[in-house]
Amino acid sequence: MYTINDLYTLEETYPEAKAYLSQFTYPWEALKGIKELILEIGKNLPEDEFDHPSEDVWIAKDATVFATAYIGGPCIIGHNTEVRQCAFVRGSALVGSNCVVGNSTELKNVILFNNVQVPHYNYVGDSILGYKSHMGAGSITSNVKSDKLNVVIKDGTTQIETGLKKVGAMLGDFVEVGCNSVLNPGTVIGRESNIYPTSCVRGVVPAHSIWKGSDNVVEKY
């Protein structure tokens, strides 16, 4: 339930990103190469569709970027995406079409599939967010453990070593994260699942589920 094919509709990202992700079994395996992926995509983007305002930054001509937003490279902002006031894109951010990167939202080393919304005061780092996933106001991905050890994906008694110190959250398609929730390092949320507001989430949340608490995860009907 936490492979790339389980979580994501690969047609809802850049064709090169689809090919890149298809090489891997698990999404966190793709985190190391996001920077290089963006640079590879960027150099082939059509000049009549994308502006190139600074080194390693490409922004679709029909995207809306507010003057107070900071866009650091490498970064691609897709068609019809809106980057709002005081957004802070630190770099290595591949943002799809029809997305919202909201006021005071920070992105770092991420892939946002098409139609993703991170619209208000979100931190998204070392994470991959699937098609039409949405993070409520103030919800964040925590990407480093307090002991600074490598992140382990935990699903009951199953543990998968990532070999990485920085892993945020892997959100499947159509995931809804409630306001002011914290997704702990290595959180994986299956397709079409919902997270209650103010939750502290860790481990794997099955697809088509509602997380009400660590001991209260129910199937959606």
Sequence and secondary structure as in RCSB ss.txt:
>XXXX:A:sequence
MYTINDLYTLEETYPEAKAYLSQFTYPWEALKGIKELILEIGKNLPEDEFDHPSEDVWIAKDATVFATAYIGGPC
IIGHNTEVRQCAFVRGSALVGSNCVVGNSTELKNVILFNNVQVPHYNYVGDSILGYKSHMGAGSITSNVKSDKLN
VVIKDGTTQIETGLKKVGAMLGDFVEVGCNSVLNPGTVIGRESNIYPTSCVRGVVPAHSIWKGSDNVVEKY
>XXXX:A:secstr
  SHHHH  GGGS HHHHHHHTT SSGGGGGGGHHHHHHHHHTTS TTTEEEEETTEEEETT EE TT EE SSE
EE TT EE TT EE S EEE TT EEEET EEEEEEE TT EEEES EEEEEEE TT EE TT EE  B TT   
 EEEETTEEEE   SB  EEE TT EE TT EE TTEEE TT EE TT EE SEE TTEEEEETTEEEE  
